[in-house]
Amino acid sequence: MGAKNGVGPIARAAVALTMLVSATDAGAGQPDCWGKWHLELARPAPEKEAWLSPGSWCRGATLPRAVDLEVRRSASATPSMTGAPLAPSDVLVGAGTCTFAFSGTESHVPPNFELTVEVTAKDSKVQGSARCAEKTPAAGGGTGVTVSVAVNGSVTGEAAAAPVDTRALVASVTRACARHDADALWGLSTPRFQAVAGERAQQIRAAVPPAELRRLYGFHGKPEAFTGLNFLRHAVESAEPAENPCADAARWKIDETRELPDERTVAVKRPDGTLFGLTFVRGPRGWKLDQLSKSLPPKR
């Protein structure tokens, strides 16, 4: 494949998949959001309630004043998130903050409402704010009103982390790769992994005409719909070993492992002796694939 239309360099760089940033900063500056949380929400101020509809769930009369949450690790790498009277639908780790999102029936939040609580914790004391959004569906989109309230509370850290089987993590990636199953690989990966794949897809969309997108990547939709997942699907099907991060997956062998509290980096050897790294990090949703590194020359 030549470099006509700027395709060559992007295609080759894409599937080497130096996915995501260096593993050395995988959790830098980020808090530990595991444990038991007790969150107390203030009532919306009267002037803020005036923005809401009369029967809004975000009003002080119906918005829960206290929420108890527990986010636990598990040996299966799938976290358990429970709560009363609300259960989190997602937990996001940011720069010094933990953000709990509540939406949908499983969170016990009414339709057309969302609650987001962003907090920081110091010495078991919790402070932050909550945003309750009231959405009004409408043709061609929708409108909404959001009110914010203060949040205080406490947190008790997780007593002990469940053990992780590094070989099981590698095996899950190996199985997905051996089947050329990009969708399964996507589900095993971190948001940062997915974000970098999305950036690769964006580069390709900008450089490749629609006709070439179909010819080179087998994508027949609108160019703007070519996503990071579409890019990964093409990569794992490539017949070129240098362009396929899953090349020879059925014959991968673990060479050595570096273990940190919330990170595992595994050196994997291909049949030709080349080495590459799989980096897994632990987050609110368990252990996820964070990086597939470039191949290194065989050891001497």
SEKOLKE-71162 format. One record per residue (C-alpha): x, y, z; chain. Coordinates in pm, whole numbers, padded with zeros to 5 digits, always signed. Example, Ala and Ser with C-alpha at 12.3 -4.5 7.8 and 13.67 -1.06 7.14 Angstrom:
BEGIN
px=+01230&py=-00450&pz=+00780&chain=A
px=+01367&py=-00106&pz=+00714&chain=A
END
This chain:
BEGIN
px=+00000&py=+00000&pz=+00000&chain=A
px=+00160&py=+00327&pz=-00111&chain=A
px=+00133&py=+00668&pz=+00043&chain=A
px=-00110&py=+00799&pz=-00215&chain=A
px=-00367&py=+01036&pz=-00063&chain=A
px=-00177&py=+01012&pz=+00266&chain=A
px=-00309&py=+00662&pz=+00327&chain=A
px=+00013&py=+00466&pz=+00369&chain=A
px=+00167&py=+00623&pz=+00680&chain=A
px=-00165&py=+00639&pz=+00864&chain=A
px=-00257&py=+00280&pz=+00784&chain=A
px=+00082&py=+00150&pz=+00894&chain=A
px=+00095&py=+00361&pz=+01210&chain=A
px=-00261&py=+00269&pz=+01292&chain=A
px=-00231&py=-00102&pz=+01330&chain=A
px=+00101&py=-00104&pz=+01509&chain=A
px=-00134&py=+00023&pz=+01780&chain=A
px=+00084&py=+00206&pz=+02023&chain=A
px=-00249&py=+00231&pz=+02197&chain=A
px=-00269&py=+00494&pz=+02463&chain=A
px=-00024&py=+00691&pz=+02663&chain=A
px=+00272&py=+00551&pz=+02849&chain=A
px=+00184&py=+00306&pz=+03121&chain=A
px=+00403&py=+00498&pz=+03362&chain=A
px=+00135&py=+00764&pz=+03402&chain=A
px=-00160&py=+00525&pz=+03387&chain=A
px=-00293&py=+00631&pz=+03725&chain=A
px=-00091&py=+00937&pz=+03809&chain=A
px=-00272&py=+01187&pz=+04028&chain=A
px=-00593&py=+00989&pz=+04033&chain=A
px=-00782&py=+00901&pz=+04352&chain=A
px=-00900&py=+00560&pz=+04466&chain=A
px=-01278&py=+00551&pz=+04423&chain=A
px=-01329&py=+00206&pz=+04575&chain=A
px=-01504&py=+00170&pz=+04908&chain=A
px=-01820&py=+00272&pz=+05089&chain=A
px=-01952&py=+00625&pz=+05036&chain=A
px=-02212&py=+00816&pz=+05233&chain=A
px=-02321&py=+01125&pz=+05039&chain=A
px=-02549&py=+01397&pz=+05179&chain=A
px=-02711&py=+01629&pz=+04925&chain=A
px=-02831&py=+01976&pz=+05015&chain=A
px=-03171&py=+02096&pz=+04900&chain=A
px=-03181&py=+02315&pz=+04589&chain=A
px=-03214&py=+02684&pz=+04671&chain=A
px=-03565&py=+02827&pz=+04613&chain=A
px=-03444&py=+03045&pz=+04326&chain=A
px=-03304&py=+02733&pz=+04155&chain=A
px=-03618&py=+02529&pz=+04214&chain=A
px=-03808&py=+02802&pz=+04031&chain=A
px=-03638&py=+02686&pz=+03709&chain=A
px=-03778&py=+02334&pz=+03744&chain=A
px=-04115&py=+02199&pz=+03637&chain=A
px=-04372&py=+02159&pz=+03919&chain=A
px=-04337&py=+01781&pz=+03939&chain=A
px=-03961&py=+01765&pz=+03879&chain=A
px=-03768&py=+01486&pz=+04052&chain=A
px=-03485&py=+01738&pz=+04101&chain=A
px=-03691&py=+01936&pz=+04352&chain=A
px=-03595&py=+01916&pz=+04716&chain=A
px=-03913&py=+01728&pz=+04801&chain=A
px=-03814&py=+01428&pz=+04587&chain=A
px=-03438&py=+01445&pz=+04532&chain=A
px=-03277&py=+01202&pz=+04780&chain=A
px=-03108&py=+01381&pz=+05071&chain=A
px=-02865&py=+01096&pz=+05136&chain=A
px=-02719&py=+00822&pz=+04917&chain=A
px=-02508&py=+00527&pz=+05033&chain=A
px=-02283&py=+00365&pz=+04774&chain=A
px=-02038&py=+00078&pz=+04763&chain=A
px=-01791&py=+00017&pz=+04481&chain=A
px=-01606&py=-00312&pz=+04521&chain=A
px=-01343&py=-00499&pz=+04325&chain=A
px=-01392&py=-00865&pz=+04241&chain=A
px=-01171&py=-01154&pz=+04136&chain=A
px=-01350&py=-01168&pz=+03800&chain=A
px=-01227&py=-00813&pz=+03719&chain=A
px=-01588&py=-00696&pz=+03707&chain=A
px=-01660&py=-00441&pz=+03980&chain=A
px=-01974&py=-00442&pz=+04189&chain=A
px=-02154&py=-00106&pz=+04220&chain=A
px=-02448&py=-00090&pz=+04458&chain=A
px=-02634&py=+00182&pz=+04639&chain=A
px=-02945&py=+00293&pz=+04822&chain=A
px=-03176&py=+00454&pz=+04744&chain=A
px=-02985&py=+00509&pz=+04419&chain=A
px=-02729&py=+00283&pz=+04251&chain=A
px=-02454&py=+00431&pz=+04030&chain=A
px=-02469&py=+00359&pz=+03659&chain=A
px=-02106&py=+00463&pz=+03617&chain=A
px=-01804&py=+00578&pz=+03816&chain=A
px=-01545&py=+00805&pz=+03658&chain=A
px=-01202&py=+00880&pz=+03800&chain=A
px=-01069&py=+01228&pz=+03728&chain=A
px=-00791&py=+01458&pz=+03844&chain=A
px=-00841&py=+01428&pz=+04217&chain=A
px=-01215&py=+01356&pz=+04192&chain=A
px=-01458&py=+01068&pz=+04185&chain=A
px=-01771&py=+01122&pz=+03976&chain=A
px=-02077&py=+00902&pz=+04028&chain=A
px=-02340&py=+00903&pz=+03755&chain=A
px=-02701&py=+00795&pz=+03809&chain=A
px=-02941&py=+00742&pz=+03520&chain=A
px=-03186&py=+00479&pz=+03401&chain=A
px=-03408&py=+00229&pz=+03575&chain=A
px=-03119&py=+00031&pz=+03730&chain=A
px=-03014&py=+00347&pz=+03912&chain=A
px=-03375&py=+00403&pz=+04030&chain=A
px=-03377&py=+00742&pz=+03859&chain=A
px=-03700&py=+00841&pz=+03676&chain=A
px=-03696&py=+00874&pz=+03296&chain=A
px=-03568&py=+01206&pz=+03158&chain=A
px=-03362&py=+01277&pz=+03471&chain=A
px=-02991&py=+01236&pz=+03546&chain=A
px=-02791&py=+01292&pz=+03861&chain=A
px=-02414&py=+01343&pz=+03864&chain=A
px=-02217&py=+01369&pz=+04188&chain=A
px=-01856&py=+01487&pz=+04175&chain=A
px=-01661&py=+01473&pz=+04500&chain=A
px=-01315&py=+01478&pz=+04650&chain=A
px=-01214&py=+01289&pz=+04963&chain=A
px=-00958&py=+01380&pz=+05228&chain=A
px=-00910&py=+01191&pz=+05554&chain=A
px=-01242&py=+01011&pz=+05495&chain=A
px=-01431&py=+01342&pz=+05461&chain=A
px=-01613&py=+01405&pz=+05134&chain=A
px=-01698&py=+01738&pz=+04971&chain=A
px=-01825&py=+01829&pz=+04628&chain=A
px=-02137&py=+01905&pz=+04432&chain=A
px=-02424&py=+01731&pz=+04257&chain=A
px=-02598&py=+01826&pz=+03936&chain=A
px=-02954&py=+01713&pz=+03875&chain=A
px=-03065&py=+01743&pz=+03514&chain=A
px=-03429&py=+01757&pz=+03404&chain=A
px=-03460&py=+01680&pz=+03034&chain=A
px=-03757&py=+01759&pz=+02812&chain=A
px=-03768&py=+01546&pz=+02495&chain=A
px=-03849&py=+01737&pz=+02180&chain=A
px=-03845&py=+01683&pz=+01806&chain=A
px=-03494&py=+01717&pz=+01670&chain=A
px=-03333&py=+01700&pz=+02013&chain=A
px=-03442&py=+01821&pz=+02350&chain=A
px=-03407&py=+02085&pz=+02616&chain=A
px=-03308&py=+02064&pz=+02977&chain=A
px=-03260&py=+02240&pz=+03307&chain=A
px=-02981&py=+02160&pz=+03553&chain=A
px=-02959&py=+02258&pz=+03918&chain=A
px=-02656&py=+02217&pz=+04142&chain=A
px=-02641&py=+02144&pz=+04513&chain=A
px=-02360&py=+02101&pz=+04763&chain=A
px=-02254&py=+01753&pz=+04874&chain=A
px=-02086&py=+01643&pz=+05197&chain=A
px=-02029&py=+01302&pz=+05345&chain=A
px=-01774&py=+01036&pz=+05427&chain=A
px=-01595&py=+00743&pz=+05267&chain=A
px=-01445&py=+00424&pz=+05402&chain=A
px=-01177&py=+00274&pz=+05182&chain=A
px=-01188&py=-00082&pz=+05061&chain=A
px=-01037&py=-00316&pz=+05318&chain=A
px=-00859&py=-00545&pz=+05076&chain=A
px=-00834&py=-00573&pz=+04701&chain=A
px=-00941&py=-00897&pz=+04542&chain=A
px=-00652&py=-01086&pz=+04382&chain=A
px=-00609&py=-01060&pz=+04009&chain=A
px=-00504&py=-01345&pz=+03782&chain=A
px=-00269&py=-01182&pz=+03530&chain=A
px=-00270&py=-01491&pz=+03311&chain=A
px=-00649&py=-01476&pz=+03295&chain=A
px=-00630&py=-01113&pz=+03180&chain=A
px=-00384&py=-01206&pz=+02905&chain=A
px=-00596&py=-01507&pz=+02810&chain=A
px=-00904&py=-01287&pz=+02761&chain=A
px=-00712&py=-01066&pz=+02517&chain=A
px=-00558&py=-01369&pz=+02346&chain=A
px=-00900&py=-01528&pz=+02290&chain=A
px=-01042&py=-01208&pz=+02141&chain=A
px=-00740&py=-01166&pz=+01915&chain=A
px=-00737&py=-01529&pz=+01803&chain=A
px=-01098&py=-01487&pz=+01689&chain=A
px=-01018&py=-01149&pz=+01526&chain=A
px=-01295&py=-01019&pz=+01751&chain=A
px=-01241&py=-00644&pz=+01772&chain=A
px=-01573&py=-00593&pz=+01951&chain=A
px=-01465&py=-00823&pz=+02235&chain=A
px=-01124&py=-00652&pz=+02250&chain=A
px=-01301&py=-00316&pz=+02266&chain=A
px=-01507&py=-00433&pz=+02561&chain=A
px=-01189&py=-00539&pz=+02743&chain=A
px=-01020&py=-00200&pz=+02699&chain=A
px=-01005&py=+00125&pz=+02895&chain=A
px=-01165&py=+00450&pz=+02779&chain=A
px=-00817&py=+00585&pz=+02707&chain=A
px=-00740&py=+00291&pz=+02477&chain=A
px=-01066&py=+00359&pz=+02296&chain=A
px=-00998&py=+00732&pz=+02279&chain=A
px=-00666&py=+00680&pz=+02102&chain=A
px=-00831&py=+00442&pz=+01856&chain=A
px=-01086&py=+00717&pz=+01796&chain=A
px=-00807&py=+00964&pz=+01725&chain=A
px=-00659&py=+00723&pz=+01468&chain=A
px=-00999&py=+00694&pz=+01304&chain=A
px=-01029&py=+01072&pz=+01293&chain=A
px=-00689&py=+01099&pz=+01122&chain=A
px=-00797&py=+00845&pz=+00864&chain=A
px=-01128&py=+01022&pz=+00799&chain=A
px=-00938&py=+01346&pz=+00736&chain=A
px=-00684&py=+01189&pz=+00502&chain=A
px=-00877&py=+00926&pz=+00308&chain=A
px=-01150&py=+01001&pz=+00049&chain=A
px=-01478&py=+00806&pz=+00096&chain=A
px=-01407&py=+00577&pz=-00199&chain=A
px=-01067&py=+00485&pz=-00054&chain=A
px=-01223&py=+00434&pz=+00288&chain=A
px=-01441&py=+00165&pz=+00135&chain=A
px=-01157&py=+00008&pz=-00064&chain=A
px=-00890&py=+00010&pz=+00204&chain=A
px=-01096&py=-00036&pz=+00518&chain=A
px=-01409&py=-00208&pz=+00389&chain=A
px=-01624&py=+00066&pz=+00541&chain=A
px=-01942&py=+00151&pz=+00350&chain=A
px=-02106&py=+00402&pz=+00582&chain=A
px=-02074&py=+00777&pz=+00592&chain=A
px=-01713&py=+00887&pz=+00657&chain=A
px=-01810&py=+01064&pz=+00981&chain=A
px=-01941&py=+00731&pz=+01112&chain=A
px=-01597&py=+00564&pz=+01084&chain=A
px=-01507&py=+00524&pz=+01451&chain=A
px=-01225&py=+00388&pz=+01661&chain=A
px=-01404&py=+00055&pz=+01678&chain=A
px=-01426&py=+00043&pz=+01296&chain=A
px=-01055&py=+00113&pz=+01283&chain=A
px=-00982&py=-00167&pz=+01530&chain=A
px=-01201&py=-00409&pz=+01334&chain=A
px=-00990&py=-00344&pz=+01026&chain=A
px=-00664&py=-00376&pz=+01221&chain=A
px=-00731&py=-00719&pz=+01369&chain=A
px=-00831&py=-00856&pz=+01026&chain=A
px=-00518&py=-00732&pz=+00850&chain=A
px=-00313&py=-00998&pz=+00673&chain=A
px=+00004&py=-00797&pz=+00738&chain=A
px=+00164&py=-00902&pz=+01069&chain=A
px=+00321&py=-00558&pz=+01106&chain=A
px=-00023&py=-00400&pz=+01085&chain=A
px=-00214&py=-00648&pz=+01299&chain=A
px=-00179&py=-00622&pz=+01679&chain=A
px=-00336&py=-00967&pz=+01706&chain=A
px=-00096&py=-01144&pz=+01469&chain=A
px=-00020&py=-01506&pz=+01573&chain=A
px=-00235&py=-01465&pz=+01886&chain=A
px=-00297&py=-01840&pz=+01913&chain=A
px=+00079&py=-01890&pz=+01965&chain=A
px=+00156&py=-01606&pz=+02206&chain=A
px=+00358&py=-01693&pz=+02516&chain=A
px=+00398&py=-01489&pz=+02834&chain=A
px=+00763&py=-01396&pz=+02881&chain=A
px=+00762&py=-01193&pz=+03203&chain=A
px=+00532&py=-00973&pz=+03411&chain=A
px=+00581&py=-00648&pz=+03601&chain=A
px=+00331&py=-00598&pz=+03882&chain=A
px=+00233&py=-00269&pz=+04044&chain=A
px=-00064&py=-00219&pz=+04281&chain=A
px=-00302&py=-00104&pz=+04007&chain=A
px=-00112&py=-00203&pz=+03696&chain=A
px=+00017&py=-00517&pz=+03528&chain=A
px=+00253&py=-00504&pz=+03230&chain=A
px=+00306&py=-00836&pz=+03057&chain=A
px=+00580&py=-00902&pz=+02800&chain=A
px=+00443&py=-01142&pz=+02540&chain=A
px=+00654&py=-01333&pz=+02288&chain=A
px=+00542&py=-01408&pz=+01934&chain=A
px=+00659&py=-01722&pz=+01746&chain=A
px=+00930&py=-01523&pz=+01565&chain=A
px=+01079&py=-01419&pz=+01899&chain=A
px=+00963&py=-01057&pz=+01891&chain=A
px=+00824&py=-00916&pz=+02214&chain=A
px=+00541&py=-00673&pz=+02278&chain=A
px=+00367&py=-00551&pz=+02590&chain=A
px=+00014&py=-00577&pz=+02722&chain=A
px=-00059&py=-00326&pz=+02997&chain=A
px=-00366&py=-00366&pz=+03218&chain=A
px=-00479&py=-00106&pz=+03471&chain=A
px=-00730&py=-00131&pz=+03751&chain=A
px=-01011&py=+00123&pz=+03754&chain=A
px=-01370&py=+00157&pz=+03876&chain=A
px=-01482&py=-00106&pz=+03625&chain=A
px=-01213&py=-00358&pz=+03708&chain=A
px=-00900&py=-00455&pz=+03519&chain=A
px=-00893&py=-00333&pz=+03160&chain=A
px=-00646&py=-00342&pz=+02871&chain=A
px=-00479&py=-00001&pz=+02857&chain=A
px=-00201&py=-00051&pz=+02605&chain=A
px=-00079&py=-00278&pz=+02326&chain=A
px=+00280&py=-00173&pz=+02271&chain=A
px=+00493&py=-00198&pz=+01961&chain=A
px=+00697&py=-00513&pz=+01899&chain=A
px=+01057&py=-00528&pz=+02019&chain=A
px=+01340&py=-00729&pz=+01857&chain=A
px=+01399&py=-01083&pz=+01988&chain=A
px=+01616&py=-01120&pz=+02295&chain=A
px=+01975&py=-01226&pz=+02237&chain=A
END
